[in-house]
Amino acid sequence: MNFLKSRPKLNYWLFFTAKTLFYFGIILALIYLYHYKNIQGGSFIYNEF
């Protein structure tokens, strides 16, 4: 653990990369859940006009 404390620049990039991957995973999960909700396909909004 002292290795990370002695190199703040490396610590910054590791934290940045981990946070980016975490949020990317959340976005992928939300896209998957949105697609799963519409698995039957919704009606097109302009069909009734």
C-alpha distance matrix in Angstrom:
0.0 3.8 5.2 5.6 6.7 8.9 10.5 11.9 14.5 12.4 10.5 14.1 15.5 13.1 13.9 17.5 17.9 16.7 19.0 21.8 21.7 21.7 24.7 26.4 26.3 27.9 30.6 31.3 31.7 34.0 36.1 36.4 37.4 39.9 41.4 41.6 43.5 46.0 46.5 50.3 50.5 51.6 54.9 55.2 55.6 58.8 60.7 62.8 64.1
3.8 0.0 3.8 5.4 5.0 6.0 8.7 10.7 13.6 12.2 10.9 14.5 16.2 14.6 15.6 18.9 19.7 19.0 21.1 23.8 24.2 24.4 27.2 28.9 29.1 30.7 33.2 34.1 34.7 36.8 38.9 39.4 40.5 42.8 44.3 44.8 46.6 49.0 49.6 53.4 53.4 54.5 57.7 57.8 58.1 61.2 63.3 65.3 66.5
5.2 3.8 0.0 3.8 5.6 5.4 6.6 9.4 11.5 9.5 9.2 12.9 14.0 12.5 14.3 17.3 17.7 17.6 20.0 22.2 22.5 23.3 26.1 27.4 27.8 29.7 31.9 32.7 33.6 35.9 37.6 38.1 39.6 41.8 43.1 43.7 45.7 47.9 48.4 52.2 52.1 53.3 56.5 56.5 57.0 59.9 61.9 64.2 65.3
5.6 5.4 3.8 0.0 3.8 5.5 5.3 6.7 9.0 7.0 5.7 9.4 10.8 9.4 10.7 13.8 14.6 14.4 16.5 18.9 19.5 20.1 22.7 24.2 24.8 26.5 28.7 29.7 30.6 32.7 34.4 35.2 36.6 38.6 40.1 40.8 42.7 44.9 45.6 49.4 49.1 50.1 53.3 53.2 53.5 56.5 58.6 60.8 61.9
6.7 5.0 5.6 3.8 0.0 3.8 5.5 6.1 9.5 9.1 7.3 10.3 12.8 12.0 12.4 15.4 17.0 16.8 18.3 20.9 21.9 22.2 24.5 26.4 27.2 28.4 30.6 32.0 32.8 34.6 36.6 37.5 38.7 40.6 42.3 43.1 44.7 47.0 47.9 51.6 51.3 52.1 55.2 55.0 55.2 58.2 60.4 62.4 63.4
8.9 6.0 5.4 5.5 3.8 0.0 3.8 6.2 9.1 9.1 8.8 11.7 13.7 13.6 14.7 17.3 18.7 19.1 20.8 22.9 24.1 24.9 27.0 28.6 29.7 31.2 33.1 34.4 35.5 37.3 39.0 40.1 41.4 43.3 44.8 45.8 47.5 49.6 50.5 54.2 53.8 54.7 57.7 57.4 57.6 60.4 62.7 64.9 65.7
10.5 8.7 6.6 5.3 5.5 3.8 0.0 3.8 5.6 5.5 6.3 8.8 10.4 10.8 12.4 14.4 15.7 16.7 18.4 20.2 21.5 22.6 24.6 25.9 27.3 28.9 30.6 31.8 33.2 35.0 36.5 37.7 39.2 40.9 42.3 43.5 45.3 47.2 48.1 51.8 51.2 52.1 55.1 54.6 54.8 57.6 59.9 62.1 62.9
11.9 10.7 9.4 6.7 6.1 6.2 3.8 0.0 3.8 5.5 4.9 6.1 8.7 9.8 10.4 12.1 14.2 15.2 16.2 18.1 19.9 20.8 22.4 24.0 25.6 26.9 28.4 30.1 31.5 32.9 34.5 35.9 37.3 38.8 40.5 41.7 43.3 45.2 46.3 50.0 49.2 49.9 52.8 52.2 52.3 55.0 57.5 59.6 60.2
14.5 13.6 11.5 9.0 9.5 9.1 5.6 3.8 0.0 3.8 5.4 5.1 6.4 8.7 10.0 10.6 12.4 14.3 15.4 16.5 18.5 20.0 21.3 22.5 24.4 25.9 27.0 28.6 30.4 31.7 33.0 34.6 36.3 37.5 39.0 40.5 42.2 43.8 44.9 48.5 47.6 48.4 51.1 50.4 50.5 53.1 55.6 57.8 58.4
12.4 12.2 9.5 7.0 9.1 9.1 5.5 5.5 3.8 0.0 3.8 5.4 5.2 6.1 8.6 9.8 10.6 12.2 14.1 15.3 16.5 18.2 20.0 21.0 22.5 24.4 25.8 26.9 28.6 30.4 31.6 32.8 34.6 36.1 37.4 38.7 40.7 42.4 43.2 46.9 46.2 47.2 50.1 49.5 49.9 52.6 54.9 57.2 58.0
10.5 10.9 9.2 5.7 7.3 8.8 6.3 4.9 5.4 3.8 0.0 3.8 5.5 5.2 6.1 8.5 10.0 10.6 12.1 14.1 15.5 16.4 18.3 19.9 21.2 22.7 24.4 25.8 27.1 28.7 30.3 31.6 33.0 34.7 36.2 37.3 39.1 41.0 42.0 45.7 45.1 46.0 49.0 48.6 48.8 51.7 53.9 56.1 57.0
14.1 14.5 12.9 9.4 10.3 11.7 8.8 6.1 5.1 5.4 3.8 0.0 3.8 5.5 5.2 6.0 8.6 10.0 10.5 12.1 14.3 15.3 16.5 18.1 20.0 21.2 22.5 24.2 25.8 27.0 28.5 30.2 31.6 32.9 34.6 36.0 37.5 39.3 40.5 44.1 43.3 43.9 46.8 46.2 46.2 49.0 51.4 53.5 54.2
15.5 16.2 14.0 10.8 12.8 13.7 10.4 8.7 6.4 5.2 5.5 3.8 0.0 3.8 5.4 4.9 6.0 8.4 9.7 10.3 12.1 14.0 15.3 16.2 18.1 19.9 20.9 22.2 24.2 25.7 26.7 28.3 30.1 31.4 32.7 34.2 36.0 37.6 38.6 42.2 41.3 42.2 45.1 44.4 44.8 47.4 49.7 52.1 52.8
13.1 14.6 12.5 9.4 12.0 13.6 10.8 9.8 8.7 6.1 5.2 5.5 3.8 0.0 3.8 5.5 5.2 6.1 8.5 9.9 10.7 12.2 14.3 15.3 16.5 18.5 20.1 21.1 22.6 24.5 25.8 26.9 28.6 30.3 31.6 32.7 34.7 36.5 37.3 41.0 40.5 41.5 44.6 44.2 44.7 47.6 49.7 52.0 53.0
13.9 15.6 14.3 10.7 12.4 14.7 12.4 10.4 10.0 8.6 6.1 5.2 5.4 3.8 0.0 3.8 5.5 5.2 6.0 8.5 10.0 10.5 12.3 14.1 15.3 16.6 18.4 19.9 21.1 22.7 24.4 25.7 27.0 28.6 30.3 31.4 33.0 35.0 36.1 39.8 39.2 40.0 43.0 42.7 42.9 45.9 48.1 50.2 51.2
17.5 18.9 17.3 13.8 15.4 17.3 14.4 12.1 10.6 9.8 8.5 6.0 4.9 5.5 3.8 0.0 3.8 5.5 5.2 6.1 8.7 9.9 10.7 12.1 14.2 15.5 16.5 18.3 20.0 21.2 22.5 24.3 25.8 27.0 28.6 30.1 31.7 33.3 34.5 38.1 37.2 37.9 40.8 40.2 40.4 43.2 45.5 47.7 48.5
17.9 19.7 17.7 14.6 17.0 18.7 15.7 14.2 12.4 10.6 10.0 8.6 6.0 5.2 5.5 3.8 0.0 3.8 5.5 5.1 6.2 8.5 10.0 10.4 12.2 14.3 15.3 16.4 18.3 20.0 21.0 22.4 24.3 25.7 26.9 28.3 30.2 31.8 32.7 36.3 35.6 36.6 39.6 39.2 39.7 42.5 44.6 47.0 48.0
16.7 19.0 17.6 14.4 16.8 19.1 16.7 15.2 14.3 12.2 10.6 10.0 8.4 6.1 5.2 5.5 3.8 0.0 3.8 5.5 5.2 6.1 8.7 9.9 10.6 12.5 14.4 15.3 16.6 18.6 20.1 21.0 22.6 24.4 25.8 26.8 28.7 30.7 31.4 35.2 34.8 35.8 39.0 38.9 39.4 42.5 44.4 46.7 47.9
19.0 21.1 20.0 16.5 18.3 20.8 18.4 16.2 15.4 14.1 12.1 10.5 9.7 8.5 6.0 5.2 5.5 3.8 0.0 3.8 5.5 5.0 6.2 8.5 9.9 10.7 12.4 14.3 15.4 16.7 18.5 20.0 21.1 22.6 24.4 25.6 27.1 29.1 30.3 33.9 33.3 34.0 37.0 36.8 37.1 40.1 42.2 44.3 45.4
21.8 23.8 22.2 18.9 20.9 22.9 20.2 18.1 16.5 15.3 14.1 12.1 10.3 9.9 8.5 6.1 5.1 5.5 3.8 0.0 3.8 5.4 5.3 6.1 8.6 9.9 10.6 12.2 14.2 15.4 16.5 18.3 20.0 21.1 22.5 24.2 25.8 27.4 28.5 32.1 31.2 32.0 34.9 34.5 34.9 37.8 39.9 42.2 43.1
21.7 24.2 22.5 19.5 21.9 24.1 21.5 19.9 18.5 16.5 15.5 14.3 12.1 10.7 10.0 8.7 6.2 5.2 5.5 3.8 0.0 3.8 5.5 5.0 6.1 8.7 9.8 10.4 12.2 14.2 15.2 16.3 18.2 19.8 20.9 22.2 24.2 25.9 26.6 30.4 29.8 31.0 34.1 34.0 34.8 37.7 39.6 42.0 43.2
21.7 24.4 23.3 20.1 22.2 24.9 22.6 20.8 20.0 18.2 16.4 15.3 14.0 12.2 10.5 9.9 8.5 6.1 5.0 5.4 3.8 0.0 3.8 5.5 5.2 6.4 8.8 10.0 10.7 12.6 14.5 15.4 16.6 18.5 20.1 21.0 22.7 24.8 25.8 29.5 29.1 30.1 33.3 33.4 34.0 37.2 39.0 41.1 42.5
24.7 27.2 26.1 22.7 24.5 27.0 24.6 22.4 21.3 20.0 18.3 16.5 15.3 14.3 12.3 10.7 10.0 8.7 6.2 5.3 5.5 3.8 0.0 3.8 5.3 5.0 6.2 8.6 9.8 10.5 12.4 14.1 15.2 16.4 18.4 19.7 21.0 22.9 24.3 27.8 27.1 27.7 30.8 30.7 31.0 34.1 36.1 38.2 39.4
26.4 28.9 27.4 24.2 26.4 28.6 25.9 24.0 22.5 21.0 19.9 18.1 16.2 15.3 14.1 12.1 10.4 9.9 8.5 6.1 5.0 5.5 3.8 0.0 3.8 5.4 5.1 6.2 8.6 9.9 10.6 12.3 14.2 15.3 16.5 18.2 20.0 21.4 22.5 26.1 25.3 26.2 29.3 29.1 29.8 32.8 34.6 37.0 38.2
26.3 29.1 27.8 24.8 27.2 29.7 27.3 25.6 24.4 22.5 21.2 20.0 18.1 16.5 15.3 14.2 12.2 10.6 9.9 8.6 6.1 5.2 5.3 3.8 0.0 3.8 5.4 5.1 6.1 8.6 9.9 10.4 12.2 14.1 15.3 16.2 18.3 20.2 20.8 24.6 24.3 25.5 28.9 29.1 30.1 33.3 34.8 37.1 38.7
27.9 30.7 29.7 26.5 28.4 31.2 28.9 26.9 25.9 24.4 22.7 21.2 19.9 18.5 16.6 15.5 14.3 12.5 10.7 9.9 8.7 6.4 5.0 5.4 3.8 0.0 3.8 5.4 5.1 6.2 8.6 9.8 10.5 12.2 14.2 15.1 16.4 18.6 19.9 23.5 23.1 23.9 27.1 27.5 28.0 31.4 33.0 35.1 36.7
30.6 33.2 31.9 28.7 30.6 33.1 30.6 28.4 27.0 25.8 24.4 22.5 20.9 20.1 18.4 16.5 15.3 14.4 12.4 10.6 9.8 8.8 6.2 5.1 5.4 3.8 0.0 3.8 5.4 5.1 6.2 8.6 9.9 10.5 12.3 14.1 15.3 16.9 18.3 21.8 20.9 21.6 24.7 24.6 25.2 28.4 30.1 32.4 33.8
31.3 34.1 32.7 29.7 32.0 34.4 31.8 30.1 28.6 26.9 25.8 24.2 22.2 21.1 19.9 18.3 16.4 15.3 14.3 12.2 10.4 10.0 8.6 6.2 5.1 5.4 3.8 0.0 3.8 5.5 5.1 6.1 8.6 9.8 10.5 12.1 14.2 15.6 16.3 20.0 19.5 20.8 24.0 24.3 25.4 28.5 29.9 32.4 34.0
31.7 34.7 33.6 30.6 32.8 35.5 33.2 31.5 30.4 28.6 27.1 25.8 24.2 22.6 21.1 20.0 18.3 16.6 15.4 14.2 12.2 10.7 9.8 8.6 6.1 5.1 5.4 3.8 0.0 3.8 5.5 5.0 6.1 8.5 9.8 10.3 12.2 14.4 15.2 18.9 18.9 20.1 23.6 24.3 25.4 28.8 29.9 32.2 34.1
34.0 36.8 35.9 32.7 34.6 37.3 35.0 32.9 31.7 30.4 28.7 27.0 25.7 24.5 22.7 21.2 20.0 18.6 16.7 15.4 14.2 12.6 10.5 9.9 8.6 6.2 5.1 5.5 3.8 0.0 3.8 5.4 5.1 6.0 8.5 9.7 10.5 12.6 14.2 17.6 17.1 17.7 21.0 21.6 22.3 25.8 27.1 29.2 31.0
36.1 38.9 37.6 34.4 36.6 39.0 36.5 34.5 33.0 31.6 30.3 28.5 26.7 25.8 24.4 22.5 21.0 20.1 18.5 16.5 15.2 14.5 12.4 10.6 9.9 8.6 6.2 5.1 5.5 3.8 0.0 3.8 5.5 5.1 6.1 8.5 9.9 10.9 12.3 15.7 14.8 15.8 19.0 19.3 20.4 23.7 25.0 27.3 29.1
36.4 39.4 38.1 35.2 37.5 40.1 37.7 35.9 34.6 32.8 31.6 30.2 28.3 26.9 25.7 24.3 22.4 21.0 20.0 18.3 16.3 15.4 14.1 12.3 10.4 9.8 8.6 6.1 5.0 5.4 3.8 0.0 3.8 5.5 5.1 6.0 8.6 10.0 10.4 14.2 14.1 15.8 19.4 20.3 21.9 25.1 25.9 28.3 30.4
37.4 40.5 39.6 36.6 38.7 41.4 39.2 37.3 36.3 34.6 33.0 31.6 30.1 28.6 27.0 25.8 24.3 22.6 21.1 20.0 18.2 16.6 15.2 14.2 12.2 10.5 9.9 8.6 6.1 5.1 5.5 3.8 0.0 3.8 5.4 4.9 6.1 8.8 9.8 13.3 13.6 14.7 18.3 19.7 20.9 24.5 25.2 27.2 29.5
39.9 42.8 41.8 38.6 40.6 43.3 40.9 38.8 37.5 36.1 34.7 32.9 31.4 30.3 28.6 27.0 25.7 24.4 22.6 21.1 19.8 18.5 16.4 15.3 14.1 12.2 10.5 9.8 8.5 6.0 5.1 5.5 3.8 0.0 3.8 5.4 5.2 6.6 8.9 11.9 11.3 11.8 15.2 16.2 17.3 20.8 21.7 23.8 25.9
41.4 44.3 43.1 40.1 42.3 44.8 42.3 40.5 39.0 37.4 36.2 34.6 32.7 31.6 30.3 28.6 26.9 25.8 24.4 22.5 20.9 20.1 18.4 16.5 15.3 14.2 12.3 10.5 9.8 8.5 6.1 5.1 5.4 3.8 0.0 3.8 5.4 5.2 6.2 9.6 9.1 10.7 14.3 15.4 17.2 20.5 21.0 23.4 25.7
41.6 44.8 43.7 40.8 43.1 45.8 43.5 41.7 40.5 38.7 37.3 36.0 34.2 32.7 31.4 30.1 28.3 26.8 25.6 24.2 22.2 21.0 19.7 18.2 16.2 15.1 14.1 12.1 10.3 9.7 8.5 6.0 4.9 5.4 3.8 0.0 3.8 5.4 5.1 8.8 9.8 11.7 15.4 17.3 19.2 22.6 22.6 24.8 27.5
43.5 46.6 45.7 42.7 44.7 47.5 45.3 43.3 42.2 40.7 39.1 37.5 36.0 34.7 33.0 31.7 30.2 28.7 27.1 25.8 24.2 22.7 21.0 20.0 18.3 16.4 15.3 14.2 12.2 10.5 9.9 8.6 6.1 5.2 5.4 3.8 0.0 3.8 5.7 8.2 8.8 9.6 13.3 15.4 16.8 20.4 20.5 22.3 25.0
46.0 49.0 47.9 44.9 47.0 49.6 47.2 45.2 43.8 42.4 41.0 39.3 37.6 36.5 35.0 33.3 31.8 30.7 29.1 27.4 25.9 24.8 22.9 21.4 20.2 18.6 16.9 15.6 14.4 12.6 10.9 10.0 8.8 6.6 5.2 5.4 3.8 0.0 3.8 5.5 5.1 6.3 10.1 12.1 14.0 17.4 17.3 19.4 22.1
46.5 49.6 48.4 45.6 47.9 50.5 48.1 46.3 44.9 43.2 42.0 40.5 38.6 37.3 36.1 34.5 32.7 31.4 30.3 28.5 26.6 25.8 24.3 22.5 20.8 19.9 18.3 16.3 15.2 14.2 12.3 10.4 9.8 8.9 6.2 5.1 5.7 3.8 0.0 3.8 5.4 8.3 11.8 14.1 16.7 19.7 19.0 21.4 24.2
50.3 53.4 52.2 49.4 51.6 54.2 51.8 50.0 48.5 46.9 45.7 44.1 42.2 41.0 39.8 38.1 36.3 35.2 33.9 32.1 30.4 29.5 27.8 26.1 24.6 23.5 21.8 20.0 18.9 17.6 15.7 14.2 13.3 11.9 9.6 8.8 8.2 5.5 3.8 0.0 3.8 6.6 9.5 12.4 15.2 17.9 16.6 18.8 21.9
50.5 53.4 52.1 49.1 51.3 53.8 51.2 49.2 47.6 46.2 45.1 43.3 41.3 40.5 39.2 37.2 35.6 34.8 33.3 31.2 29.8 29.1 27.1 25.3 24.3 23.1 20.9 19.5 18.9 17.1 14.8 14.1 13.6 11.3 9.1 9.8 8.8 5.1 5.4 3.8 0.0 3.7 6.7 9.0 11.9 14.6 13.7 16.2 19.0
51.6 54.5 53.3 50.1 52.1 54.7 52.1 49.9 48.4 47.2 46.0 43.9 42.2 41.5 40.0 37.9 36.6 35.8 34.0 32.0 31.0 30.1 27.7 26.2 25.5 23.9 21.6 20.8 20.1 17.7 15.8 15.8 14.7 11.8 10.7 11.7 9.6 6.3 8.3 6.6 3.7 0.0 3.7 6.4 8.7 11.7 11.1 13.2 16.0
54.9 57.7 56.5 53.3 55.2 57.7 55.1 52.8 51.1 50.1 49.0 46.8 45.1 44.6 43.0 40.8 39.6 39.0 37.0 34.9 34.1 33.3 30.8 29.3 28.9 27.1 24.7 24.0 23.6 21.0 19.0 19.4 18.3 15.2 14.3 15.4 13.3 10.1 11.8 9.5 6.7 3.7 0.0 3.8 6.2 8.6 7.4 9.6 12.5
55.2 57.8 56.5 53.2 55.0 57.4 54.6 52.2 50.4 49.5 48.6 46.2 44.4 44.2 42.7 40.2 39.2 38.9 36.8 34.5 34.0 33.4 30.7 29.1 29.1 27.5 24.6 24.3 24.3 21.6 19.3 20.3 19.7 16.2 15.4 17.3 15.4 12.1 14.1 12.4 9.0 6.4 3.8 0.0 3.8 5.6 5.7 8.6 10.5
55.6 58.1 57.0 53.5 55.2 57.6 54.8 52.3 50.5 49.9 48.8 46.2 44.8 44.7 42.9 40.4 39.7 39.4 37.1 34.9 34.8 34.0 31.0 29.8 30.1 28.0 25.2 25.4 25.4 22.3 20.4 21.9 20.9 17.3 17.2 19.2 16.8 14.0 16.7 15.2 11.9 8.7 6.2 3.8 0.0 3.8 5.8 7.3 8.7
58.8 61.2 59.9 56.5 58.2 60.4 57.6 55.0 53.1 52.6 51.7 49.0 47.4 47.6 45.9 43.2 42.5 42.5 40.1 37.8 37.7 37.2 34.1 32.8 33.3 31.4 28.4 28.5 28.8 25.8 23.7 25.1 24.5 20.8 20.5 22.6 20.4 17.4 19.7 17.9 14.6 11.7 8.6 5.6 3.8 0.0 3.8 5.5 5.6
60.7 63.3 61.9 58.6 60.4 62.7 59.9 57.5 55.6 54.9 53.9 51.4 49.7 49.7 48.1 45.5 44.6 44.4 42.2 39.9 39.6 39.0 36.1 34.6 34.8 33.0 30.1 29.9 29.9 27.1 25.0 25.9 25.2 21.7 21.0 22.6 20.5 17.3 19.0 16.6 13.7 11.1 7.4 5.7 5.8 3.8 0.0 3.8 5.6
62.8 65.3 64.2 60.8 62.4 64.9 62.1 59.6 57.8 57.2 56.1 53.5 52.1 52.0 50.2 47.7 47.0 46.7 44.3 42.2 42.0 41.1 38.2 37.0 37.1 35.1 32.4 32.4 32.2 29.2 27.3 28.3 27.2 23.8 23.4 24.8 22.3 19.4 21.4 18.8 16.2 13.2 9.6 8.6 7.3 5.5 3.8 0.0 3.8
64.1 66.5 65.3 61.9 63.4 65.7 62.9 60.2 58.4 58.0 57.0 54.2 52.8 53.0 51.2 48.5 48.0 47.9 45.4 43.1 43.2 42.5 39.4 38.2 38.7 36.7 33.8 34.0 34.1 31.0 29.1 30.4 29.5 25.9 25.7 27.5 25.0 22.1 24.2 21.9 19.0 16.0 12.5 10.5 8.7 5.6 5.6 3.8 0.0
